Amino acid sequence: MASLMPTGAVLSLSLFLFFSSTIYVHDSDYLSTIKQGQHEILRAYITRFTKAAMEIPNLNPEVHLHAIKCGLRLGKFQETIAVNKSKTLEEFREKAHGQMEFAKPGTWINPTL
């Protein structure tokens, strides 16, 4: 029984399927799916979000900022960000850093952050 596929085609197809399934680069739309969990502290959310954002090549800083703010759960920090609009990622990080000081081990943690 002769094969209808040329020699090497099966190997080529196998390699294509392997690489296409294991090498996947998210685009900036993916960031809008990352949300802060109900009981997730701010530091953990920002770390998880930043890790995902670093995987996206040529990410526009404005898109990054918009997505990270949209992923915040409702609470005092999210309200603060909404009222005092951060115009840059650096401004956002400074405000977030101030809130994360409460989350250091052995200190009081505000559950609404």
N, C-alpha and C positions, 0 to 999 in steps of 0.2 A: 504494500500500500504506500503510495508516494505521497509525500506531504505537499500541500499546495503553497506553503509558506517558504520563501527563500531561506537558505542557510543563514543563520545569525539573526533572523527576524524575531524569533522567540526570545533570544537573549536581549535584543534591543528593546523589545516591548517590555520585558521584565524589568530592565534597568529604568526605562521611562516611568513605569508605574511606581517603582520603588522611590525614585527621586521626586516624582511629582507628589507623592503622598507624604514624604518626610521633610521636604523643603518647602515651607509655606511661609510667606512673609505677609503679615497683616498690613492693612493700610490704615489710614487715620480714622476711617469709619469704625474700626474695631474698638477704638478708645471709648466711643459712646456707649459701649456695652459694659464697661467696667464701672461698677457702682460700689460705694462704701456700704459694707454690710451693716445690718441693724446693730450689732454689738461690736463692730470692728473699730478699734481706736484709729484716730487720724493718722498717726505715724505708720501703721500697718497698711492703711489704704493708700497713702502717698507712695510708700515703698513699692507696693504691688503695681500701682498705676505707672510709676516711673520705670519699673522694669519692663513693662509692656511697651511703653512709649519709646524706650531706647532701642527696641527691635524694629522700629519703623524708620526706614531711611528717609532723609530729607523732610522730616516732620516740621510743618510750619508752627512756630512758637504760639501764634494766635489760636490755631486749632488745638494745640496742646492745652493751653490755658482754658479755653472754652470747655473742652471735654473734661478736664479734671474738676472744674467747678461744677459742671452739670452732674458729675458722679457723686458729689457729696450728699449724704443723707440730710434730711431736714433736721435742723437744730440751730443752736446759737451761733456756731462757727459759720454755717452755711448762710445764715441771715446776715452776719457781719460781712461776709464776702459779697453778698448781694447788695447791701447798702453802700459799703465802701469799696466800690468796684476796683479791683486790682487790674491795672492796665498791662502789666508784664508778669511773666513767670516769677521773676525775682521778687516783686511786691507780694505775690501770692505766697511764695515760700517764706518770706519774712513773717507774714501774718500767721501762717501755719506753724512756723517754728515757735512763736510765742504761745500758741495753744498747746503745742506738744510738750512744753515744759511741765504741764500738769500731769503728763502721763509717765513721768520718770518713775522707776521702781521705788516703792515705799512712800509715794506721795498720793494725795487725793486725786482721783480721776473723775472729771465731770462726765457723766454718762451721755450728755447731750452733744458732746463734741464729735 
